[in-house]
Amino acid sequence: MSELPIAPASNGLTKAEKLDQLRRKMAAIPARSEGTAPAMPAVMLRSVDEPTPIVATAQTTLRTLPVPSPIAGLLPRGGLARGTVASVAGTSSVLVGLLASVTAAGSHAAVIGMPDLSLLAAVEQGADLSRIAIVPAPKDSAVEVAFSGGSQTVA
């Protein structure tokens, strides 16, 4: 197997020039079977500098759950990303605020295995109790799995 010379670092090349240089190096590598053409993309893609307004809206509003304003600045995209797991340790005031924000915005939540959670504090922060399912002491994990499929927030 022949050794290809290693070119010095080319800091002054544009992205297109680097890509062309890499394609030439790849074409110089012998193929396992003769007669194969080097792989070239069927469609040339160009980078997008800014997302379209529809995509930007979907990324910022449709994929996140609302949070209290003091917490929004601490989170990417200003809210809880749907489909992710967040851990709240210590006092339950942050959790109560999250439940209040999510349910006030019309989403559903489930609180599992937390019989001492203050629902009064949640209501005082604007929670809609009709959108919160409370399971004080689940007997098995099937309850948790069932609620995680149907609720936007599970605590």
C-alpha positions as CSV (number, residue, x, y, z in Angstrom):
1,M,0.0,0.0,0.0
2,S,1.5,3.3,-1.0
3,E,1.7,6.2,1.4
4,L,0.1,9.5,0.5
5,P,2.1,12.6,1.4
6,I,0.5,14.6,4.2
7,A,0.0,18.1,3.2
8,P,0.8,20.8,5.7
9,A,-2.1,22.5,7.4
10,S,-3.8,24.8,5.0
11,N,-5.3,27.6,7.1
12,G,-5.8,30.0,4.2
13,L,-8.2,27.8,2.2
14,T,-11.9,28.4,1.9
15,K,-14.4,25.7,2.8
16,A,-15.0,24.9,-0.9
17,E,-11.2,24.7,-1.5
18,K,-10.7,22.3,1.4
19,L,-13.6,20.2,0.2
20,D,-12.1,20.0,-3.3
21,Q,-8.7,19.1,-1.8
22,L,-10.2,16.3,0.2
23,R,-12.1,14.9,-2.8
24,R,-8.9,14.8,-4.8
25,K,-7.1,13.0,-2.0
26,M,-10.0,10.5,-1.7
27,A,-10.0,9.9,-5.5
28,A,-6.2,9.1,-5.3
29,I,-6.9,6.2,-2.9
30,P,-7.1,2.9,-4.8
31,A,-10.5,1.3,-4.9
32,R,-11.0,-2.4,-4.0
33,S,-12.5,-3.1,-7.3
34,E,-11.6,-1.4,-10.6
35,G,-14.1,0.6,-12.5
36,T,-15.8,2.3,-9.6
37,A,-16.3,6.0,-9.9
38,P,-15.6,8.2,-6.8
39,A,-18.7,9.0,-4.8
40,M,-20.0,12.4,-5.5
41,P,-23.2,13.9,-3.9
42,A,-26.2,13.9,-6.3
43,V,-27.3,17.2,-4.8
44,M,-25.1,20.1,-3.8
45,L,-26.3,21.6,-0.5
46,R,-25.6,25.1,0.6
47,S,-25.6,26.4,4.1
48,V,-28.4,28.5,5.4
49,D,-27.3,31.6,7.4
50,E,-30.6,32.2,9.2
51,P,-33.5,29.8,9.7
52,T,-36.8,30.7,8.0
53,P,-39.4,32.3,10.3
54,I,-41.5,29.1,10.4
55,V,-38.6,26.9,11.5
56,A,-37.5,29.5,14.0
57,T,-41.0,29.6,15.5
58,A,-41.2,25.8,15.7
59,Q,-37.8,25.6,17.4
60,T,-38.5,28.2,20.0
61,T,-42.2,27.8,20.8
62,L,-43.5,24.5,19.6
63,R,-40.7,22.4,21.1
64,T,-40.6,23.9,24.6
65,L,-42.9,24.0,27.6
66,P,-43.2,27.3,29.4
67,V,-41.4,28.0,32.7
68,P,-41.6,30.8,35.3
69,S,-39.8,34.0,33.9
70,P,-37.0,33.9,36.5
71,I,-36.1,30.4,35.3
72,A,-36.5,31.1,31.6
73,G,-33.2,33.0,31.3
74,L,-31.4,30.0,32.7
75,L,-32.6,27.4,30.2
76,P,-31.8,27.0,26.5
77,R,-34.6,28.3,24.3
78,G,-36.2,29.9,27.4
79,G,-38.2,26.8,28.4
80,L,-38.2,23.1,29.1
81,A,-37.5,21.2,25.9
82,R,-40.2,18.6,25.2
83,G,-39.0,15.0,25.5
84,T,-36.1,15.8,27.9
85,V,-35.6,15.0,31.5
86,A,-35.0,17.7,34.1
87,S,-34.1,17.1,37.7
88,V,-35.2,19.4,40.5
89,A,-33.5,18.7,43.9
90,G,-34.1,20.4,47.2
91,T,-37.2,22.5,47.8
92,S,-40.3,22.0,45.8
93,S,-40.9,25.7,44.9
94,V,-39.1,25.4,41.5
95,L,-41.2,22.2,40.7
96,V,-44.4,24.0,41.8
97,G,-43.5,26.9,39.6
98,L,-42.9,24.6,36.6
99,L,-46.2,22.8,37.2
100,A,-48.0,26.2,37.4
101,S,-46.5,27.5,34.2
102,V,-47.1,24.3,32.2
103,T,-50.7,23.8,33.3
104,A,-51.6,27.5,33.0
105,A,-50.5,27.3,29.4
106,G,-52.9,24.4,28.7
107,S,-50.7,21.4,29.0
108,H,-51.2,18.4,31.3
109,A,-48.9,17.2,34.1
110,A,-48.7,14.2,36.4
111,V,-47.3,14.2,39.9
112,I,-46.3,10.7,41.0
113,G,-45.2,9.7,44.5
114,M,-45.1,13.2,46.0
115,P,-48.0,13.3,48.4
116,D,-46.6,16.3,50.3
117,L,-46.5,18.6,47.2
118,S,-48.3,21.8,48.0
119,L,-51.1,22.2,45.6
120,L,-52.1,25.4,47.3
121,A,-48.8,26.9,46.3
122,A,-49.3,25.7,42.8
123,V,-52.7,27.3,42.6
124,E,-51.3,30.6,44.0
125,Q,-48.7,30.6,41.2
126,G,-51.4,30.1,38.6
127,A,-51.6,26.3,38.2
128,D,-54.8,24.8,36.7
129,L,-55.5,21.8,39.0
130,S,-57.9,20.3,36.4
131,R,-54.8,19.6,34.3
132,I,-52.7,17.9,37.0
133,A,-53.1,14.2,37.8
134,I,-51.9,13.2,41.3
135,V,-50.8,9.7,42.2
136,P,-49.6,9.8,45.8
137,A,-48.2,6.3,46.1
138,P,-48.0,4.2,42.9
139,K,-47.9,0.5,43.5
140,D,-45.7,-0.2,40.5
141,S,-43.8,1.5,37.7
142,A,-46.7,0.9,35.2
143,V,-48.4,4.0,36.5
144,E,-45.4,6.1,35.8
145,V,-45.0,4.7,32.3
146,A,-48.7,5.3,31.6
147,F,-48.6,8.9,32.7
148,S,-45.3,9.6,30.9
149,G,-47.0,8.8,27.6
150,G,-50.0,11.0,28.1
151,S,-48.7,14.0,30.0
152,Q,-46.3,16.7,28.9
153,T,-44.8,17.0,32.4
154,V,-44.3,14.2,34.9
155,A,-43.0,15.0,38.4
